[in-house]
């Protein structure tokens, strides 16, 4: 493996991510001016400077991970799983923000353990699915692996952060699906999921109002929940060319926390459909390059790792953007690279760093997919 | 999962699912941003754009000596656009603590996110207390409220404004187009918390103040006329009274008042009328002026021509005419002086109905006087198919016609102006908001009604009425005036006859006799127990003549010179005691006005004011800062005029305190601070002070 040729990093991916982070910094500034002014008594650049700092740290992290052999991490996988689950437990000692405990306050920055676990889970899944050690694995290996993942997801559900847990589960299923999970299991899983969903929502009424809002919003976003309605309104008002950077109105407290989960409403209002296409194109580039890196990964671990990272980045972006226009029920999930938030940005950039590292070790002649059987 | 293989078809399915997801999202963006973008933009505009009215001031109304009769003062109004129930609850809770409004929270929660008024036109004190709350979502703007510094003075022609500061009666409505403020508009952006941002790049319509109007009235004449009229109405327990004073040479209306003690002037049906041009009455003997003017102009009789007036009753074409007492054989002059109905009717026969009608029309009866007041009545002067002798007889003595007080006053002014009728007018000039005159009334000769010669003779006859006629009781030694009394039975509308015991007493006249300056009429509705015009209205006119004459002399500095005291020139002219009204007193000693006022003060507000003013003026004259407390700002300013010291006024209304206090030499003074506040309700002050106009229903406290 050491004889594998070294390549340069995937510059297209690197550029796309840099652009996304840059757009994020500008959007955070635009979206947070008023709320920062209000919360920090006139210090309107509060969030902007912090995001700038996070971006710098994230870039450094990205470069470190790009240089660090992605396989080294494999040796620390159980340690990482242990730490991330511990963090998910610690989060329950924190005070509630918006009726949920999702953040660990580290003083200068808040850490979201579910974000950490997102990437740890991908590592764990890739580690599990990579065939290298498969023969040596004891029988209980899958049970422990999926047992730990199940525990972590349960903890996330209890925070409560059902949305993130669902996305993680979906990503996991996707990885297993690609890895050749049998149709029997897929059918069984889908059926049980549908049953649970039906019973929970329509029989027990869990989050039924929210689901109903969502169903209404799919037809007409103005019939949706307050957040969806406001978000769609202001996105729509941006039109094709947008209102101009900094000239949007949604950030004037018409939608709470525009600079975090609903940052895309601000981007789409101020930049119009042009910027929507630009951002979507950048995420598609991330998706395309990510898949390409996965496909040319030197080994199966690299493939699953790259595939998982690409899927989770793309899925997060897709879900976040779909939420702003009412295509998916409202849920708190940041837009990768763009939303305000240190831990999200740091982890996403690190993940891209890993992707870049995989890309450096790509194997153009003998692709993973080609050698598969 | 033993042989974890990467399935390429599955990967492809996944790939296309994700691409499909992105396409779905983009389609949605096309839908809301491009297809429905305009609609969404409108909805957003509704949510976050608003227009703010920038208040402008309604024009002020001044009298001919630049005293403000009506003006606008700025008042702060507070409102919120907050939509968040928690914010609204907080605002309601805190603001209602200050304003005391119960149920404010409930009212606010009924219309979240819309314009919600918190306090309209707050007093400065309340405004500063609300501002001190420093509530994020509470905004304020300036609105103007109408104030009448002289209270009810001149209300009959000034009229009123409604809650929106739009005129509803009197000159306020007649001059609405000029007086009206033209508010500006500014676009603003709202935020989700209901706060408002002014944006510089949105067009602003600048507000324009209304035009200021100067009237012909003189507020001191007005005050004197009102005081005398009220005194007489109360003394004779009359139902109502009217007075109009007109400057003879120009036609300028100097004062006009309608007073009815039992009438609630705030009642809706009473608010919208200027009674002096809308209320009709049968004039009776004062209308004989017309017949005599006609006869003299046509030179039908010499003054010594006589006729037989019978023994107080006379059959005329089958109907009976009455005189108060038998006159027997009576000359034309005495017929006028003693106001003989029979003689006037008989003399008038030679004039014939057609000519009498012509003269009545020429004097302005049966047509609106066009003073500028709204809804003027024409009066009733019907041209009959045939002018019968009885018609002539009836009209010559002022029966069968109805007139307004304004029309009568104009007729007397015409005679006093040597037969030339001047257009009566109230509005002297109108100035736009940059103080440039846009409209100025010019004195306009309407027509020559009678010859100068006839007018002079008639003036002489009117002098005789006072000297030895029906108005003997009103005669004054110090002021010469002429006039004609009238005592008409009031028509009983239910029986179409006349009341036996209800009269309209009137006195029309002019003064001074030698060179008539002012003419006018005083009317009392049903004075009791005495109903003769010569006894009831005559003395009112006499007293007005005396006081205004004295006022003019004061203004011309005549008193000041003789008294050697500058201060007295500032005082207005007081009433004489009741006794002196009948001309029995000697001429007062003008040389010592202050003492004279002290001695005979009847406690009326104008006199208290005069004493305060004189005391202050004395002090200013001596070079010492006086105690201005209780005076209006205008009065204080007029006293300090020319003293060279700067004056800063805080608030409005009456001076409450000052800095520095009294006793310091004016020469040492740099700036004088006057702290003012609206009157707190003393009757005397209430009339003068700037009144708080936020009372229910009307803008004016009466």
Interface residues (C-beta under 8 A of the other chain):
Chain A: X34 X129 X130 X131 X134 X142 X174 X176 X177 X178 X179 X180 X181 X221 X222 X232 X233 X234 X235 X236 X237 X238 X239 X240 X249 X252 X253 X254 X255 X268 X272 X273 X276 X277 X280 X283 X284 X287 X291 X300 X303 X311 X314 X315 X318 X321 X322 X325 X326 X327 X368 X369 X372 X373
Chain B: X1 X2 X3 X4 X5 X6 X7 X8 X10 X11 X14 X15 X18 X19 X21 X22 X24 X25 X26 X28 X29 X30 X32 X33 X34 X36 X37 X38 X39 X40 X41 X43 X44 X45 X47 X48 X189 X190 X191 X192 X193 X197
